[in-house]
Amino acid sequence: MARITVEDCLSQIGNENRFALIHLGVARVKQHRKGQPFLAKGKNKETVMTLREIAAGQVTFDNIKSLGQPPQVETEETEAEASAPETAS
């Protein structure tokens, strides 16, 4: 695999601010440590894998929060609960 560079990541996020890149990377590493899977393929350490995700455009400032959330699975029970009127006890 080709080497990942900071310049690849900066050009992908559209911001020449390395400080902002660090914040994005730290947020994603924290998500990985809480069990979120890697979006990029590879066998590198979590920091390098996170940079690979950013350089590939899979992790951005716009989607970082949604990547950390568990996927919403709609079931018939949750739909029925949402549409049922609440009753006072």
Steps between C-alpha positions, in 0.01 A plus 500: 500500500614851431616718784250739652607861543365791697473693174263233362278544804511881492408514134210260560343697786548825310672674786867582521479511880698212652346574840152428359630176348630392841159565658328295230750217539474494880120489483514204262762311707274539805215347299721205405592446864128484583452221246422672170641304204758640259363614165830457316668166445845437639700355784656814643469652845186700577663838437614407150167333425320816607717709268420254220128551565541878489713493183243275331225751579311255722540715813425873488396773738146463363461129573725440804214513751276268301782245466517471878130423539368146484288444190129565547303184437129557453283218624125464514504550879690829487274628221189403699635667815580816310154526346301399811354790700626536853253443779507670837530272802 
